Structure formats: C-alpha cells, structure tokens
C-alpha cells in the first residue's frame, strides 16, 4: 500500500496538469481571436438581437478596415473609454486625414448617443461579434470575484485531497484465497 508521502507528488502533478491545461486553452483563445474573445451583454440596448447576459465571442484580426454598415461591434466608449459598448454600425464616415470614423446605435435605442456611439475610431475598436451564446453570461455574475476564486480553490482542494486519500487498488498477495495452492495442481485424495 502506498503511503501519503508517495501520493503527494502525484496529487501536485494532477493540480499542475489541470492548471496548465486551463492556461493553454486560454492562451490559444487569445492567440486565435487576437485578444480576450468573451464579452457579456449588460444592457438591453441591442434587444431583440442581443439580450442581457448573452455571451459574445468577438474577433478583431485587423478587421477595422473591413467593417461595414450592419456589423455589430464591441468598442470602448469614445468619451472617457470607461465602458465597453456593443452596438450596430449605422454609418461609416471618412475623417479629415482619411481615417475611418464609425457611428453606431443600439437596436433598441431611438438614436445614436454622442460620446457613446460616435465618433468611434480604430483606437476605440475592440472587435466584431462573430458568435453569440445566449444567456450563459448570468454564470459570470454568479461566480464573479471573490466567489470564482473560492470555487477554483475548492476544486483544486478536492482534486488534491482525493488523490491523497485514494487507497491502493492492488490486493495484497494471496488475498481472497483461503486454501494453499499446490504447484502440481489438484491431488487425488490419499
């Protein structure tokens, strides 16, 4: 039977493998999408197309020059940059220096809001919405800090303690046999 000292490195290895797997997946997503690809809709300004708590998968990939009227984009609020906004492009203008300036509007809003919906430049642009996962953003509200850290710690603790507490699956020698065995097989009665 293994003692706790020999199980400890195995438990640490399991925790490291899980942490490395999460890091690799996250880094791959960042590399593929060009930045953090996940955003959660936090208002009803884009209803009925996007609802509150929908998760958006956003991709930049240098797409600012390819944007067209009707695309739904994610951008930093032009005035102050204090909020991330998700709205639809309603107009693309050319600035004095030939640069693109975009005007957006929330589908549920009556008109564009100056300082929020325009003027959007390439510096404000985060990316274009490429996929919507309906409603699961509520999970991010439930497991926001510090709850998410507590949940992660509990998962790692369970994994770690589970590995330490497992008993050896190898039965001891001659377990389950009450009669001695003979190398020659069964012997006739004498």
MIDOSE-1310 file (N, C-alpha, C; in nm, 2 decimals, decimal comma, always signed):
residues 190
xxxx	+0,08/-0,12/+0,00/+0,00/+0,00/+0,00/+0,09/+0,12/+0,00; +0,05/+0,22/-0,08/+0,13/+0,35/-0,09/+0,10/+0,44/+0,03; +0,21/+0,50/+0,08/+0,18/+0,60/+0,19/+0,16/+0,74/+0,14; +0,12/+0,83/+0,22/+0,09/+0,96/+0,18/+0,20/+1,04/+0,12
xxxx	+0,33/+1,01/+0,16/+0,44/+1,07/+0,10/+0,46/+1,05/-0,05; +0,43/+0,92/-0,09/+0,45/+0,89/-0,23/+0,33/+0,94/-0,31; +0,21/+0,96/-0,25/+0,09/+1,02/-0,32/+0,10/+1,17/-0,34; +0,17/+1,24/-0,25/+0,18/+1,38/-0,26/+0,23/+1,43/-0,39
xxxx	+0,34/+1,38/-0,45/+0,39/+1,43/-0,58/+0,29/+1,40/-0,69; +0,21/+1,29/-0,68/+0,11/+1,26/-0,78/+0,00/+1,36/-0,77; -0,04/+1,40/-0,65/-0,15/+1,50/-0,64/-0,11/+1,64/-0,69; +0,02/+1,67/-0,66/+0,07/+1,80/-0,71/+0,08/+1,80/-0,86
xxxx	+0,12/+1,69/-0,92/+0,12/+1,67/-1,06/-0,02/+1,69/-1,13; -0,12/+1,63/-1,07/-0,25/+1,65/-1,12/-0,30/+1,80/-1,12; -0,27/+1,87/-1,01/-0,31/+2,01/-1,00/-0,24/+2,09/-1,10; -0,11/+2,06/-1,12/-0,03/+2,13/-1,22/-0,08/+2,10/-1,36
xxxx	-0,12/+1,98/-1,39/-0,17/+1,95/-1,52/-0,30/+2,02/-1,55; -0,39/+2,03/-1,45/-0,52/+2,10/-1,47/-0,49/+2,25/-1,50; -0,41/+2,31/-1,41/-0,37/+2,45/-1,43/-0,31/+2,48/-1,56; -0,22/+2,39/-1,61/-0,15/+2,41/-1,73/-0,25/+2,39/-1,85
xxxx	-0,34/+2,30/-1,84/-0,45/+2,28/-1,94/-0,53/+2,41/-1,96; -0,58/+2,46/-1,84/-0,66/+2,58/-1,85/-0,58/+2,70/-1,91; -0,45/+2,71/-1,87/-0,37/+2,82/-1,93/-0,35/+2,80/-2,08; -0,33/+2,68/-2,12/-0,31/+2,66/-2,27/-0,43/+2,69/-2,35
xxxx	-0,55/+2,65/-2,30/-0,67/+2,68/-2,37/-0,69/+2,83/-2,37; -0,67/+2,90/-2,26/-0,69/+3,04/-2,26/-0,59/+3,11/-2,35; -0,47/+3,07/-2,35/-0,37/+3,13/-2,44/-0,40/+3,11/-2,59; -0,45/+2,99/-2,62/-0,49/+2,96/-2,75/-0,60/+3,05/-2,80
xxxx	-0,70/+3,07/-2,71/-0,81/+3,16/-2,75/-0,76/+3,30/-2,77; -0,68/+3,35/-2,69/-0,62/+3,48/-2,71/-0,54/+3,49/-2,84; -0,47/+3,39/-2,87/-0,39/+3,39/-2,99/-0,48/+3,38/-3,12; -0,58/+3,30/-3,11/-0,67/+3,29/-3,23/-0,76/+3,41/-3,25
xxxx	-0,81/+3,47/-3,14/-0,90/+3,58/-3,16/-0,83/+3,71/-3,15; -0,71/+3,72/-3,11/-0,63/+3,84/-3,10/-0,64/+3,92/-2,97; -0,73/+3,88/-2,88/-0,75/+3,94/-2,75/-0,85/+3,86/-2,67; -0,89/+3,91/-2,56/-0,99/+3,84/-2,48/-1,12/+3,83/-2,57
xxxx	-1,16/+3,71/-2,61/-1,27/+3,70/-2,70/-1,41/+3,70/-2,64; -1,42/+3,70/-2,51/-1,55/+3,69/-2,45/-1,60/+3,82/-2,38; -1,72/+3,86/-2,41/-1,79/+3,97/-2,35/-1,93/+3,93/-2,32; -1,98/+3,99/-2,21/-2,12/+3,96/-2,17/-2,20/+4,09/-2,19
xxxx	-2,32/+4,07/-2,25/-2,41/+4,19/-2,27/-2,47/+4,23/-2,14; -2,46/+4,36/-2,11/-2,50/+4,40/-1,98/-2,62/+4,50/-1,98; -2,67/+4,52/-2,10/-2,79/+4,61/-2,11/-2,88/+4,56/-2,22; -3,00/+4,62/-2,23/-3,10/+4,58/-2,33/-3,09/+4,67/-2,45
xxxx	-2,98/+4,74/-2,48/-2,98/+4,84/-2,59/-2,98/+4,77/-2,72; -2,94/+4,64/-2,73/-2,94/+4,57/-2,86/-3,05/+4,47/-2,87; -3,15/+4,47/-2,79/-3,26/+4,38/-2,80/-3,34/+4,41/-2,92; -3,40/+4,31/-2,99/-3,41/+4,17/-2,96/-3,29/+4,09/-3,00
xxxx	-3,20/+4,14/-3,08/-3,09/+4,06/-3,13/-3,00/+4,01/-3,02; -2,95/+4,09/-2,93/-2,87/+4,05/-2,82/-2,95/+4,09/-2,69; -2,95/+3,99/-2,61/-3,02/+4,01/-2,48/-2,92/+4,02/-2,37; -2,96/+4,08/-2,26/-2,88/+4,09/-2,14/-2,84/+3,95/-2,10
xxxx	-2,71/+3,93/-2,06/-2,65/+3,81/-2,02/-2,61/+3,71/-2,14; -2,63/+3,76/-2,26/-2,57/+3,68/-2,37/-2,42/+3,69/-2,37; -2,35/+3,58/-2,40/-2,20/+3,59/-2,41/-2,17/+3,61/-2,56; -2,08/+3,70/-2,59/-2,04/+3,73/-2,72/-1,90/+3,68/-2,74
xxxx	-1,87/+3,62/-2,86/-1,74/+3,59/-2,90/-1,70/+3,69/-3,00; -1,59/+3,76/-2,98/-1,55/+3,87/-3,06/-1,42/+3,85/-3,12; -1,40/+3,89/-3,24/-1,27/+3,87/-3,31/-1,23/+4,00/-3,38; -1,10/+4,04/-3,36/-1,05/+4,16/-3,42/-0,98/+4,12/-3,55
xxxx	-0,86/+4,07/-3,54/-0,79/+4,02/-3,65/-0,77/+4,13/-3,76; -0,76/+4,26/-3,71/-0,73/+4,37/-3,81/-0,85/+4,40/-3,89; -0,97/+4,37/-3,84/-1,09/+4,39/-3,92/-1,15/+4,53/-3,93; -1,09/+4,63/-3,86/-1,15/+4,76/-3,86/-1,17/+4,82/-4,01
xxxx	-1,07/+4,80/-4,09/-1,08/+4,84/-4,23/-1,19/+4,77/-4,31; -1,23/+4,65/-4,27/-1,33/+4,57/-4,34/-1,47/+4,59/-4,29; -1,49/+4,66/-4,18/-1,62/+4,68/-4,13/-1,72/+4,74/-4,22; -1,85/+4,70/-4,21/-1,95/+4,76/-4,30/-2,07/+4,79/-4,22
xxxx	-2,16/+4,87/-4,27/-2,29/+4,91/-4,21/-2,36/+4,78/-4,18; -2,42/+4,77/-4,06/-2,49/+4,65/-4,02/-2,41/+4,56/-3,93; -2,28/+4,57/-3,93/-2,20/+4,48/-3,84/-2,22/+4,52/-3,69; -2,22/+4,42/-3,61/-2,23/+4,45/-3,46/-2,08/+4,45/-3,41
xxxx	-2,04/+4,56/-3,34/-1,90/+4,57/-3,30/-1,90/+4,59/-3,15; -1,78/+4,56/-3,09/-1,75/+4,59/-2,95/-1,64/+4,70/-2,95; -1,66/+4,80/-2,87/-1,57/+4,91/-2,87/-1,57/+4,98/-2,73; -1,46/+5,05/-2,70/-1,45/+5,13/-2,58/-1,53/+5,26/-2,61
xxxx	-1,60/+5,30/-2,51/-1,68/+5,43/-2,52/-1,58/+5,54/-2,56; -1,61/+5,61/-2,67/-1,51/+5,72/-2,72/-1,48/+5,82/-2,62; -1,58/+5,87/-2,54/-1,56/+5,97/-2,44/-1,53/+5,91/-2,31; -1,40/+5,91/-2,27/-1,36/+5,85/-2,14/-1,31/+5,71/-2,15
xxxx	-1,36/+5,63/-2,24/-1,32/+5,49/-2,25/-1,35/+5,41/-2,13; -1,44/+5,46/-2,05/-1,47/+5,39/-1,92/-1,57/+5,28/-1,93; -1,62/+5,25/-2,05/-1,72/+5,14/-2,06/-1,69/+5,07/-2,20; -1,73/+4,94/-2,20/-1,72/+4,87/-2,33/-1,87/+4,86/-2,38
xxxx	-1,89/+4,90/-2,51/-2,02/+4,91/-2,57/-2,03/+4,81/-2,68; -2,15/+4,75/-2,70/-2,18/+4,66/-2,81/-2,30/+4,72/-2,89; -2,27/+4,77/-3,01/-2,38/+4,83/-3,09/-2,36/+4,80/-3,24; -2,46/+4,83/-3,32/-2,45/+4,81/-3,46/-2,41/+4,93/-3,53
xxxx	-2,32/+4,91/-3,64/-2,28/+5,02/-3,72/-2,39/+5,07/-3,81; -2,41/+5,20/-3,80/-2,52/+5,26/-3,89/-2,46/+5,35/-3,99; -2,33/+5,39/-3,97/-2,27/+5,49/-4,07/-2,12/+5,48/-4,06; -2,05/+5,49/-4,17/-1,91/+5,49/-4,18/-1,87/+5,62/-4,25
xxxx	-1,79/+5,70/-4,18/-1,75/+5,83/-4,24/-1,60/+5,83/-4,26; -1,56/+5,93/-4,34/-1,41/+5,95/-4,36/-1,37/+6,07/-4,29; -1,27/+6,06/-4,20/-1,22/+6,18/-4,13/-1,13/+6,27/-4,22; -1,09/+6,38/-4,16/-1,01/+6,48/-4,23/-0,88/+6,42/-4,28
xxxx	-0,82/+6,32/-4,21/-0,69/+6,26/-4,26/-0,72/+6,13/-4,33; -0,84/+6,10/-4,37/-0,87/+5,98/-4,45/-0,89/+5,86/-4,36; -0,90/+5,88/-4,23/-0,92/+5,77/-4,14/-1,07/+5,74/-4,13; -1,11/+5,62/-4,10/-1,25/+5,58/-4,08/-1,30/+5,63/-3,95
xxxx	-1,42/+5,68/-3,95/-1,49/+5,72/-3,82/-1,63/+5,65/-3,83; -1,66/+5,57/-3,73/-1,78/+5,49/-3,73/-1,89/+5,55/-3,63; -2,01/+5,54/-3,67/-2,12/+5,58/-3,59/-2,21/+5,45/-3,57; -2,24/+5,42/-3,44/-2,32/+5,31/-3,41/-2,45/+5,35/-3,34
xxxx	-2,54/+5,25/-3,32/-2,66/+5,27/-3,25/-2,71/+5,14/-3,19; -2,76/+5,14/-3,07/-2,82/+5,02/-3,02/-2,95/+5,00/-3,09; -2,98/+4,87/-3,12/-3,10/+4,84/-3,20/-3,23/+4,89/-3,12; -3,22/+4,89/-2,99/-3,34/+4,93/-2,91/-3,34/+5,08/-2,88
xxxx	-3,23/+5,15/-2,91/-3,23/+5,29/-2,89/-3,29/+5,37/-3,00; -3,35/+5,48/-2,97/-3,41/+5,56/-3,08/-3,31/+5,63/-3,17; -3,19/+5,66/-3,12/-3,09/+5,73/-3,20/-2,95/+5,70/-3,14; -2,85/+5,75/-3,21/-2,71/+5,74/-3,16/-2,69/+5,83/-3,05
xxxx	-2,61/+5,80/-2,95/-2,58/+5,88/-2,84/-2,44/+5,94/-2,86; -2,43/+6,08/-2,87/-2,29/+6,14/-2,89/-2,20/+6,10/-2,77; -2,08/+6,07/-2,80/-1,98/+6,04/-2,69/-1,99/+5,89/-2,66; -2,09/+5,82/-2,69/-2,11/+5,68/-2,67/-2,10/+5,60/-2,80
xxxx	-2,18/+5,65/-2,90/-2,20/+5,58/-3,03/-2,11/+5,63/-3,13; -2,05/+5,75/-3,12/-1,97/+5,81/-3,21/-1,89/+5,93/-3,15; -1,78/+5,96/-3,20/-1,70/+5,91/-3,31/-1,62/+5,79/-3,27; -1,63/+5,68/-3,33/-1,55/+5,56/-3,30/-1,44/+5,55/-3,40
xxxx	-1,32/+5,54/-3,35/-1,20/+5,53/-3,43/-1,14/+5,40/-3,41; -1,03/+5,37/-3,49/-0,97/+5,24/-3,47/-0,91/+5,22/-3,33; -0,87/+5,33/-3,26/-0,82/+5,32/-3,13/-0,93/+5,27/-3,03; -1,06/+5,30/-3,06/-1,17/+5,26/-2,97/-1,21/+5,12/-3,00
xxxx	-1,19/+5,07/-3,12/-1,24/+4,94/-3,17/-1,18/+4,82/-3,10; -1,26/+4,73/-3,05/-1,21/+4,61/-2,99/-1,23/+4,49/-3,09; -1,34/+4,47/-3,15/-1,36/+4,37/-3,24/-1,51/+4,35/-3,28; -1,53/+4,26/-3,38/-1,66/+4,24/-3,43/-1,72/+4,11/-3,37
xxxx	-1,85/+4,11/-3,34/-1,92/+4,00/-3,29/-1,92/+3,89/-3,39; -1,87/+3,77/-3,36/-1,87/+3,66/-3,46/-1,97/+3,54/-3,41; -2,00/+3,54/-3,28/-2,08/+3,44/-3,23/-2,15/+3,48/-3,10; -2,27/+3,44/-3,08/-2,35/+3,47/-2,96/-2,39/+3,34/-2,89
xxxx	-2,36/+3,33/-2,76/-2,41/+3,22/-2,68/-2,51/+3,28/-2,59; -2,64/+3,24/-2,61/-2,75/+3,30/-2,54/-2,75/+3,27/-2,39; -2,77/+3,37/-2,31/-2,80/+3,36/-2,16/-2,70/+3,31/-2,07; -2,58/+3,26/-2,11/-2,49/+3,20/-2,01/-2,41/+3,30/-1,94
xxxx	-2,42/+3,42/-1,97/-2,35/+3,53/-1,90/-2,39/+3,54/-1,76; -2,51/+3,49/-1,72/-2,55/+3,50/-1,59/-2,46/+3,42/-1,49; -2,39/+3,32/-1,55/-2,30/+3,25/-1,47/-2,18/+3,34/-1,42; -2,14/+3,43/-1,51/-2,03/+3,52/-1,47/-2,07/+3,61/-1,36
xxxx	-2,20/+3,65/-1,36/-2,24/+3,73/-1,24/-2,24/+3,65/-1,11; -2,28/+3,53/-1,12/-2,29/+3,45/-1,00/-2,15/+3,41/-0,95; -2,06/+3,39/-1,04/-1,92/+3,35/-0,99/-1,82/+3,46/-1,02; -1,86/+3,58/-0,99/-1,77/+3,69/-1,00/-1,68/+3,69/-0,87
xxxx	-1,57/+3,76/-0,88/-1,48/+3,76/-0,76/-1,56/+3,81/-0,63; -1,53/+3,75/-0,52/-1,44/+3,65/-0,49/-1,49/+3,51/-0,50; -1,62/+3,49/-0,53/-1,68/+3,36/-0,54/-1,60/+3,27/-0,64; -1,56/+3,32/-0,75/-1,49/+3,24/-0,85/-1,36/+3,19/-0,79
xxxx	-1,29/+3,27/-0,72/-1,16/+3,22/-0,66/-1,19/+3,11/-0,56; -1,29/+3,13/-0,48/-1,33/+3,02/-0,38/-1,36/+2,89/-0,45; -1,44/+2,90/-0,56/-1,48/+2,78/-0,63/-1,35/+2,71/-0,69; -1,26/+2,79/-0,75/-1,14/+2,73/-0,80/-1,06/+2,66/-0,69
xxxx	-1,05/+2,73/-0,58/-0,97/+2,67/-0,47/-1,04/+2,54/-0,42; -1,17/+2,54/-0,41/-1,24/+2,42/-0,37/-1,21/+2,30/-0,47; -1,22/+2,33/-0,60/-1,20/+2,23/-0,70/-1,05/+2,17/-0,69; -0,96/+2,26/-0,67/-0,82/+2,21/-0,66/-0,80/+2,14/-0,53
xxxx	-0,86/+2,18/-0,42/-0,85/+2,11/-0,29/-0,92/+1,97/-0,30; -1,03/+1,96/-0,37/-1,10/+1,83/-0,38/-1,01/+1,74/-0,47; -0,95/+1,79/-0,58/-0,86/+1,71/-0,66/-0,74/+1,66/-0,58; -0,68/+1,75/-0,51/-0,56/+1,73/-0,43/-0,59/+1,62/-0,32
xxxx	-0,70/+1,65/-0,24/-0,73/+1,56/-0,13/-0,78/+1,42/-0,18; -0,85/+1,42/-0,29/-0,90/+1,30/-0,35/-0,78/+1,21/-0,38; -0,68/+1,27/-0,44/-0,56/+1,19/-0,48/-0,48/+1,14/-0,36; -0,48/+1,22/-0,26/-0,41/+1,18/-0,14/-0,48/+1,07/-0,06
xxxx	-0,61/+1,07/-0,07/-0,70/+0,98/+0,00/-0,72/+0,84/-0,06; -0,68/+0,83/-0,19/-0,71/+0,71/-0,26/-0,63/+0,59/-0,20; -0,69/+0,48/-0,19/-0,62/+0,36/-0,14/-0,56/+0,28/-0,26; -0,46/+0,20/-0,23/-0,40/+0,12/-0,34/-0,51/+0,02/-0,39
xxxx	-0,51/+0,01/-0,52/-0,61/-0,09/-0,58/-0,55/-0,23/-0,59; -0,42/-0,24/-0,56/-0,35/-0,37/-0,57/-0,38/-0,45/-0,45; -0,44/-0,57/-0,47/-0,47/-0,65/-0,35/-0,34/-0,71/-0,29; -0,34/-0,73/-0,16/-0,22/-0,79/-0,10/-0,20/-0,94/-0,15
xxxx	-0,08/-0,99/-0,15/-0,06/-1,13/-0,20/-0,15/-1,23/-0,13; -0,20/-1,33/-0,20/-0,28/-1,44/-0,15/-0,41/-1,38/-0,10; -0,45/-1,27/-0,13/-0,58/-1,21/-0,09/-0,69/-1,29/-0,15; -0,79/-1,32/-0,08/-0,91/-1,39/-0,14/-0,90/-1,54/-0,15
xxxx	-0,78/-1,60/-0,11/-0,77/-1,74/-0,12/-0,75/-1,79/+0,02; -0,83/-1,89/+0,06/-0,82/-1,95/+0,20/-0,75/-2,08/+0,20; -0,73/-2,14/+0,08/-0,66/-2,27/+0,08/-0,52/-2,25/+0,01; -0,42/-2,32/+0,06/-0,29/-2,32/-0,01/-0,30/-2,38/-0,14
xxxx	-0,23/-2,33/-0,24/-0,23/-2,39/-0,37/-0,11/-2,48/-0,39; -0,12/-2,58/-0,47/-0,01/-2,67/-0,50/+0,04/-2,64/-0,64; +0,17/-2,64/-0,66/+0,22/-2,62/-0,79/+0,18/-2,72/-0,89; +0,15/-2,84/-0,85/+0,12/-2,95/-0,94/-0,02/-2,96/-0,97
xxxx	-0,10/-2,87/-0,91/-0,25/-2,88/-0,94/-0,32/-2,96/-0,84; -0,44/-3,00/-0,86/-0,52/-3,08/-0,76/-0,46/-3,22/-0,75; -0,46/-3,27/-0,62/-0,40/-3,40/-0,59/-0,52/-3,49/-0,56; -0,51/-3,62/-0,60/-0,62/-3,71/-0,56/-0,61/-3,74/-0,41
xx	-0,73/-3,77/-0,35/-0,73/-3,80/-0,21/-0,64/-3,92/-0,18; -0,57/-3,92/-0,06/-0,48/-4,02/-0,03/-0,54/-4,12/+0,07
